[in-house]
Amino acid sequence: MSESAATRAAMMSAVRHSDQEDVEERPSPGALTVVSELAAGAAVALGTYGGALPLALALIACGVAVAWGWPILLDLPRPPGSSAVLLAGLVGIGIVELLAPRSHGLRWLTTALAIGLMVAFLHELLRSDGRRSLTLSIAGAVFGLAVLAVGAFHLSTLVEFDAKFVTYAACLGAAVGVVVDFFLGGRTLGEWSLPISLLLAVAAGAALGVLSETPWNAPMLSALAACGIAHALRRVVGSLPRASEAPAAVALGAGSVLVVGIVPFAVVWALTR
């Protein structure tokens, strides 16, 4: 065998080995994450059906789950303190959600988020461990606050547009994605989970639109985008070392439903302009 042929063979072997490693690094969500995401999606959908107050309570419950397990999921240096920061932010965001029907939207959400950020920085100033991993701690808390704030837009969609079926479609898209990831994720079929999830989400969203006798394009787009965004969150943080721990798995499932809160609002806003 010539030197060039040997080089090509070595390169092909390296490529195959790299491909195998890529497939192996596609973990499927754990059963607890699946149950948590399905339960959170069902709670948001039922809350949407019940009205603004039940939906606000459902979002607050999902936020508590995120505040409990998010610092563990991201392996932040002081999980109890970071959970307290997220709970403080959730109190402000929850008040905004409960007052949303009176204020006709999330008018004070930015104020609540700003207060949460101030609490996050105050927490770092009060730390007595030398503030190790300072950047990670702040970034993790800000990430969690962002998830909580984005989830509030589920309520804004209901209060401002009364577009219940678009929110149903977003919850359905996230649910389809996590179920497909659970059954198809792994060493052989993991790379097909996202395309299959998106196709099923499109079909489910369009079917929901037809059955509800509303324009089918809004539920279809909502289900499609929600499926993709929830999948992205699970891929980004679901492969972290502590993602399999119970609090982290619950937070990941609930967070995957909250993080798609902007989707139905953006879809309805874009289609009604």
Buried (B, 14 or more C-beta within 10 A) or exposed (E): EEEEEEEEEEEEEEEEEEEEEEBEEBBBBBEBBBBBBBBBBBBBBBBBEEEBBBBBBBBBBBBBBBBBBBBBBBBBBBBEBBBBBBBBBBBBBBBBBBBBBEEEBBEBBEEBBEBBBEBBEEBBEEBEEEBEBEEEBBBBBBBBBBBBBBBBBBBBBBBBBEBBBBBBBBBBBBBBBBBBBBEBBBEEBBBEBBEBBBBBBBBBBBBBBEEBEBEBEBBBBBBBBBBBBBBBBBBEBBEBEBBBBEBBBBBBBBBBBBBBBBBBBBBBBEBEE
